[in-house]
Amino acid sequence: MRAAKHKAFVGNKEARNPKPPTPATIKDGKEAFGHYCTVCHGLDGQATGVPFASRMSPPVPSLTSEDVQSYTDGQLQWIIENGIAPSGMPASKGILNNDEMWSIVVFLRHLPPAGSLGEPKFYSQ
């Protein structure tokens, strides 16, 4: 299934990220990620502190995993924009703009160590 997702089901393989991997872009990506993605992926992209992440079907993946990191930047942007049914990954089209999506892709390439950012406050209160 992994090969099919990477080669056939997830589009935008050849698209190049227009956002440079600068500290400012990483910061912007972290901020956009924090507004939209932390509910399922945690602050660090590794589901730290997300109580239901392992109980979803399929489980929420660590965004540092080889499976996720082996997508091209264009494919990651496509996944953020369009989601992946029936995995539970929602589409952000109309919610995040292109700059936010591409900045998130840069942040995904520079994720901090697991647990280093703590847990989302809405789960630890």
N, C-alpha and C positions, 0 to 999 in steps of 0.2 A: 504494500500500500504506500510506503514511503516513496518509493521510486515513482509511482503513478502521481502522487501529489506533487513531487518536485519537477516532474517532466511534463505532465499533462493537465492536471487540475488547477494548478496555481499559475496564473498568468503573469505577464510583465517581466519575464525572466531577463530580458536584455536591457531594461530601463536602468539608467545610471542615476545615482543619487545626486541631485544638484546642490545639496548641502554639504559643505566641507566638514571633516571631522575635527572641528576646533573645540576648545573648551566652551565657547559661547554656544555653539550648536548642541553640544552634549547637555549643557545646562537647559537650553530651550526644550530639548527632547525629554529630559527628565521631568520638567514642569508639565509638558503636555501628557506624558505618560502618567504622571501623578493625578491628573484630572480625569483620565479616562480608563486607564489600564490597571491601576493598583487594586481595584476591587477583587479581581481574579488573580492577578499576577504578583501581588505584593509590591512593596516599594522597590525591591531589588530585582524584580523580574523572575524570581525563583520561588514564588508563592509563599515566602516566609510570612507566617502569621495569618494565612488565609485558611480558615477552619474547614472549608468544604472542598478545597482544591484537589485533594486525593480521592474524594468520593464522587467526583463528577465522572461521567462516562462519555468520552475518555477523560482521564485525569488532566488537570491543567498542567501543561508541560513547563519545565524549567526553560526559560528563554536563553539560558546559557548552554543548553544541550546541543549536541552535534546535529540532531535532527532539525532544530530551529536555525542554528547558526550556519548550516549549509545552504540555506536559501540565499539567493542573490538579494541585494538591496531592493531591486525592483519587485521581486516576489514578496519580500516582507512588507513593502508598501502596499502591494495588492491585497495581501491578507488583512492588513489593518483596515484598508478601505472597504473590502468586500466581505470579510469574515470567512469562516470555513464551516459550512453546514455539513453534517449535523453535530459538529464538535462542541458547540457552545460558544465558539469565538464569534462575537457579533460584528457586523459591519459598522464602520464609523462614517460611511459616506453621508455627508450632510451635517455631521457633528464636528469632525475635525477637518481643517483645511489642509491643502497639499503641503504647505510649509510645516505644519504640525506633524503630519504623517512622516515626512522625510526626516524631520528632526528626531522623531521617536526611533526611526531606523538607526540613526547614528547613535542614539543612547543605547539601543539594543546591542550594538557592537562594542559598547564600553560599559557593560553592566558591572556594578560593584560586587564584592564578595557576598555570598549568601549570608543574610542576617545582619550585615553591616549597617543597614539603614533602619533597623528595627522593624516593628510591625505597624501596619496601618492603624491609626488611632481608633477608627470606627470599629475595629475588632478587639482592641485591647481595653476598652473602657467598660 
